[in-house]
Amino acid sequence: MDRVTHFEITADDPDRAAAFYKKAFGWEFNAMPGPFKYLLATTGAKDQVGIDGAIMGRQDHKQAVINTLGVDNWEASAKAIKDAGGQMLGAKQAVAGFGWFAYFTDTEGNIAGIFQTDKNAK
């Protein structure tokens, strides 16, 4: 069974949103290198129940929160999404040093992501 392993909060001003979550909940943020602002959020200690996420701009997706499911096999999961009536929103994307990712929509038009960890990543 695949589980939610990451969330993304979209924001008009990612820095302002990160400041809010830091002040309100104590979350820590680190900017990920890349062509757009993507602030990785640490929401608690690794030994606590919960997941970490990120804050990003709303430029691509207007949905407020996007969940990502960790999968064992990206290709099999993409096929299962299509077979269940969903739609992949793009090709498999490498996330350097981490794994492979893509967004999809479910039958209701909700956006989510699938992510397969690169077991050889450090």
Secondary structure, 3 states (H helix, E strand, C coil): CCEEEEEEEEECCHHHHHHHHHHHHCCEEEECCCCCCEEEEECCCCCCCCCCEEEEECCCCCCCEEEEEECCCHHHHHHHHHHCCCEECCCCEEECCCEEEEEEECCCCCEEEEEEECCCCC
